[in-house]
Amino acid sequence: MSTVKAALIQMELKADPVGDSFDTIRDKMTEAHMVLMKDAAKQGVQVMGLQEVWTMPYFPAEIDDRWFGTAERIPEGPTTQLMMETAKRLNMVIVSPIYELGEDGKLYNTAAVIDADGRYCGKFRKIHIPKVGKFDEKHYFADGNLGFPVFETAAGKIGVYICYDRHFPEGWRELALNGAELIFNPSATFRGLSDHIWTIEQPGAAIANGIFIGANNRVGVEPAIGNHQFYGSSYFTDPRGNVLDQGPDDRDALVVSDLDFGLIREVRNQWQFYRDRRPETYTHAARRP
């Protein structure tokens, strides 16, 4: 498949994180997403990326142990099972990032990848877990331990790299070396922290690795969860670093782009970054200082 129609969803919180039960929050967020997912299917979208921990508010902006109760099993949990049914019904590959209760009893920031026939392909667990001031993901998430898997799907070879991961170039390269053609970077990032580099890092990673990247971010303010303003601006970037279709910074959006995977080979033939790599000389890249 050469040209793939891909989409991202960016969305504000549709529930009351204080007054609503966890089930109600999940139901309201799911209902709102389903409207855009059906719209995407009507437009012929073949692969869809949802935002980070898409069924819940972005709770790591505060410390409150009650959010531990929102974690689900993958793929046995209700959200992944619903996305498997939805993927099959809409004939669409879905990347669904949720809060995972692992088989080892630990909690992870995880994205399930589901093929267009409803088959569960596998999952990626966020590798790099930040703690920046009061913003403490280490309180909620264990370090990802599944490496950098790439999933063969009806829409091509798909990888995932979640939010804070994007600041680490090593993971982009690992995913690209593992064969990824399109990498989704679901994020929850707010003004004053990263908006000035939002459209720099991912295009740079796309250029360095000759890949497509789909980067999506939440939108709106979650006043009961740290009062942070998420700035949306979700977009795709091609292997030349061009920012393709981009969403607004202040409202829900379905961002759709046609991705010509033939451009990957064209760019890699022009810029021989893989041929000219010298991994035997990179003596400190995989070591802690």
C-alpha positions as CSV (number, residue, x, y, z in Angstrom):
1,M,0.0,0.0,0.0
2,S,1.6,3.3,-1.1
3,T,-0.8,6.0,0.0
4,V,-2.5,5.7,3.4
5,K,-5.2,8.0,4.7
6,A,-4.4,8.6,8.4
7,A,-6.1,10.5,11.1
8,L,-5.6,11.9,14.6
9,I,-8.1,13.0,17.2
10,Q,-7.6,15.9,19.6
11,M,-10.2,16.4,22.2
12,E,-11.0,18.3,25.4
13,L,-12.3,16.6,28.5
14,K,-16.1,15.9,28.2
15,A,-16.7,15.0,31.9
16,D,-16.4,16.2,35.4
17,P,-13.3,14.6,36.9
18,V,-14.5,15.3,40.4
19,G,-18.3,14.7,40.2
20,D,-18.4,11.9,37.6
21,S,-17.6,8.3,38.3
22,F,-14.8,6.7,36.4
23,D,-17.3,4.7,34.3
24,T,-19.2,7.9,33.5
25,I,-16.0,9.7,32.5
26,R,-15.0,6.8,30.3
27,D,-18.4,6.6,28.7
28,K,-18.6,10.3,27.9
29,M,-15.1,10.4,26.4
30,T,-15.9,7.2,24.4
31,E,-19.2,8.6,23.1
32,A,-17.5,11.9,21.9
33,H,-14.7,10.0,20.2
34,M,-17.0,7.7,18.4
35,V,-18.6,10.6,16.6
36,L,-15.2,11.6,15.1
37,M,-14.2,8.0,14.4
38,K,-17.4,7.4,12.4
39,D,-16.7,10.7,10.5
40,A,-13.2,9.4,9.8
41,A,-14.5,6.1,8.5
42,K,-16.8,8.1,6.1
43,Q,-13.8,9.9,4.8
44,G,-12.0,6.6,4.1
45,V,-9.5,6.8,7.0
46,Q,-7.4,3.6,7.2
47,V,-5.5,4.2,10.4
48,M,-6.4,6.4,13.5
49,G,-4.4,7.6,16.4
50,L,-6.1,8.6,19.7
51,Q,-4.6,10.9,22.3
52,E,-2.6,9.9,25.4
53,V,-4.8,8.2,28.1
54,W,-7.8,9.2,25.9
55,T,-10.6,7.9,28.1
56,M,-9.6,10.0,31.2
57,P,-8.4,13.4,32.2
58,Y,-4.7,13.8,32.2
59,F,-4.5,12.9,35.9
60,P,-0.6,13.0,36.4
61,A,-0.9,16.7,36.7
62,E,-1.9,16.1,40.3
63,I,-1.1,13.4,42.9
64,D,-4.3,11.5,43.8
65,D,-4.2,7.7,44.3
66,R,-7.8,7.3,43.3
67,W,-6.7,7.4,39.6
68,F,-5.0,4.0,40.1
69,G,-8.6,2.6,39.9
70,T,-8.9,3.7,36.2
71,A,-6.3,1.3,34.9
72,E,-7.5,-1.5,32.7
73,R,-6.1,-4.8,31.4
74,I,-5.0,-4.9,27.7
75,P,-6.5,-6.5,25.7
76,E,-9.1,-8.0,28.1
77,G,-10.3,-4.7,29.4
78,P,-13.5,-2.9,28.2
79,T,-11.8,-0.1,26.3
80,T,-9.5,-2.3,24.2
81,Q,-12.3,-4.8,23.6
82,L,-14.6,-1.9,22.4
83,M,-11.8,-0.6,20.1
84,M,-11.3,-4.1,18.7
85,E,-15.0,-4.2,17.8
86,T,-14.9,-0.7,16.5
87,A,-11.8,-1.3,14.3
88,K,-13.5,-4.3,12.7
89,R,-16.8,-2.4,12.1
90,L,-15.1,0.6,10.6
91,N,-12.3,-1.3,8.8
92,M,-9.7,0.9,10.4
93,V,-6.4,0.4,12.3
94,I,-6.7,2.0,15.7
95,V,-3.9,3.1,18.1
96,S,-5.6,3.3,21.5
97,P,-3.4,4.7,24.4
98,I,-4.9,4.0,27.9
99,Y,-3.8,3.5,31.5
100,E,-2.8,-0.2,31.7
101,L,-2.9,-2.6,34.6
102,G,-0.2,-5.0,33.5
103,E,-0.1,-8.8,33.9
104,D,2.7,-8.2,36.4
105,G,0.5,-6.0,38.6
106,K,2.3,-2.8,37.7
107,L,0.7,0.2,36.0
108,Y,1.8,1.5,32.6
109,N,1.1,4.3,30.1
110,T,0.3,2.0,27.2
111,A,-1.0,2.1,23.6
112,A,-2.8,-0.9,22.2
113,V,-2.5,-1.3,18.4
114,I,-5.5,-3.0,16.7
115,D,-5.7,-4.0,13.1
116,A,-8.5,-3.2,10.7
117,D,-10.0,-6.7,11.1
118,G,-10.3,-6.2,14.9
119,R,-7.2,-8.3,15.7
120,Y,-5.2,-7.1,18.7
121,C,-1.6,-6.7,17.4
122,G,0.1,-5.8,20.6
123,K,1.1,-2.9,22.7
124,F,3.8,-0.3,23.4
125,R,4.5,0.9,26.9
126,K,5.9,4.4,27.4
127,I,9.6,4.1,27.9
128,H,10.6,7.5,29.5
129,I,8.6,8.5,32.5
130,P,8.9,12.2,33.5
131,K,8.8,14.0,36.8
132,V,8.9,17.8,36.3
133,G,8.0,19.7,39.4
134,K,4.5,18.8,40.6
135,F,3.9,16.9,37.3
136,D,4.8,13.4,38.5
137,E,4.2,10.5,36.1
138,K,6.5,8.3,38.1
139,H,3.8,8.2,40.8
140,Y,1.4,6.6,38.3
141,F,3.5,4.7,35.7
142,A,6.2,2.1,35.7
143,D,8.9,2.3,33.1
144,G,8.0,0.7,29.8
145,N,9.5,-2.8,29.4
146,L,8.5,-4.0,26.0
147,G,11.1,-2.3,23.9
148,F,10.2,-0.7,20.6
149,P,7.8,-3.0,18.7
150,V,6.6,-2.3,15.2
151,F,3.2,-3.8,14.2
152,E,2.4,-5.1,10.7
153,T,-1.1,-3.8,10.0
154,A,-3.5,-3.3,7.0
155,A,-2.3,0.3,6.9
156,G,1.5,-0.5,7.0
157,K,4.1,-0.9,9.6
158,I,3.1,1.1,12.7
159,G,5.1,2.2,15.7
160,V,4.2,4.2,18.8
161,Y,6.2,6.6,21.0
162,I,4.3,8.3,23.8
163,C,4.5,12.0,24.7
164,Y,7.7,12.6,26.8
165,D,9.4,9.8,24.8
166,R,9.6,12.2,21.8
167,H,12.4,14.1,23.5
168,F,14.7,11.1,23.3
169,P,16.1,10.5,19.7
170,E,17.2,7.0,20.4
171,G,13.7,5.6,20.4
172,W,12.7,7.1,17.1
173,R,15.8,5.5,15.6
174,E,15.0,2.1,17.2
175,L,11.5,2.2,15.8
176,A,12.7,3.2,12.4
177,L,15.4,0.5,12.4
178,N,12.6,-2.0,13.4
179,G,10.8,-1.1,10.2
180,A,8.3,1.6,11.2
181,E,6.8,3.6,8.4
182,L,4.4,5.6,10.5
183,I,4.9,6.4,14.2
184,F,2.2,7.8,16.3
185,N,3.1,10.2,19.2
186,P,0.0,10.6,21.4
187,S,0.7,13.4,23.9
188,A,-0.7,15.5,26.7
189,T,1.3,18.6,26.7
190,F,0.4,22.1,27.9
191,R,1.3,25.7,27.3
192,G,4.4,27.1,28.8
193,L,6.3,23.8,28.8
194,S,6.7,22.5,25.3
195,D,4.6,24.5,22.8
196,H,7.7,26.3,21.4
197,I,9.2,22.9,20.3
198,W,6.0,21.1,19.4
199,T,6.5,21.6,15.6
200,I,10.3,21.2,15.8
201,E,11.0,17.9,17.4
202,Q,8.8,15.6,15.4
203,P,9.7,17.0,12.0
204,G,13.3,16.7,13.0
205,A,12.8,13.0,14.0
206,A,11.0,12.4,10.7
207,I,13.9,13.8,8.7
208,A,16.6,12.0,10.7
209,N,14.8,8.6,10.3
210,G,12.9,8.9,7.0
211,I,9.5,8.2,8.5
212,F,6.0,9.7,8.8
213,I,4.9,10.9,12.3
214,G,1.5,11.6,13.6
215,A,1.6,13.8,16.7
216,N,-1.6,14.6,18.6
217,N,-2.2,16.6,21.8
218,R,-5.2,17.3,24.0
219,V,-7.0,20.6,23.9
220,G,-8.7,22.8,26.5
221,V,-8.3,23.3,30.2
222,E,-8.8,20.6,32.9
223,P,-9.3,22.9,35.9
224,A,-9.7,20.2,38.4
225,I,-6.5,18.5,37.3
226,G,-3.8,21.1,37.6
227,N,-5.6,23.8,35.6
228,H,-3.3,23.3,32.6
229,Q,-4.2,24.5,29.1
230,F,-3.6,21.9,26.5
231,Y,-2.9,23.4,23.1
232,G,-4.0,20.8,20.5
233,S,-2.2,21.6,17.2
234,S,-2.1,17.9,16.2
235,Y,-0.4,17.2,12.9
236,F,1.3,14.8,10.6
237,T,4.9,15.3,9.3
238,D,6.4,13.6,6.3
239,P,10.0,12.3,5.9
240,R,11.1,15.7,4.6
241,G,9.9,17.3,7.8
242,N,7.0,19.1,6.2
243,V,4.1,19.7,8.6
244,L,1.0,18.4,6.9
245,D,-2.6,18.9,8.0
246,Q,-2.7,20.5,11.4
247,G,-5.5,20.9,13.9
248,P,-6.5,24.1,15.8
249,D,-5.1,25.0,19.2
250,D,-8.5,25.6,20.9
251,R,-11.1,22.9,20.0
252,D,-11.8,19.3,19.2
253,A,-10.6,18.2,15.8
254,L,-10.3,15.3,13.4
255,V,-7.0,15.8,11.5
256,V,-6.8,13.8,8.3
257,S,-3.8,13.4,5.9
258,D,-2.9,11.3,2.9
259,L,0.5,9.8,3.5
260,D,2.5,8.6,0.5
261,F,4.7,5.8,1.9
262,G,6.6,5.8,-1.4
263,L,8.2,9.0,-0.2
264,I,10.0,7.1,2.5
265,R,12.2,5.2,0.0
266,E,12.6,8.4,-2.1
267,V,13.9,10.3,0.9
268,R,16.1,7.5,2.2
269,N,17.7,7.1,-1.3
270,Q,18.5,10.8,-1.3
271,W,19.6,11.2,2.3
272,Q,21.7,8.1,3.1
273,F,21.5,8.4,6.9
274,Y,21.2,4.6,7.3
275,R,24.0,3.8,5.0
276,D,26.3,6.3,6.6
277,R,25.5,5.5,10.2
278,R,28.6,4.5,12.3
279,P,27.2,2.7,15.4
280,E,30.6,1.3,16.2
281,T,31.8,4.8,17.0
282,Y,28.8,5.8,19.3
283,T,30.5,4.8,22.5
284,H,28.3,6.8,24.9
285,A,24.9,6.7,23.2
286,A,23.7,3.7,25.2
287,R,25.4,4.4,28.4
288,R,24.4,6.5,31.4
289,P,26.8,9.4,32.2
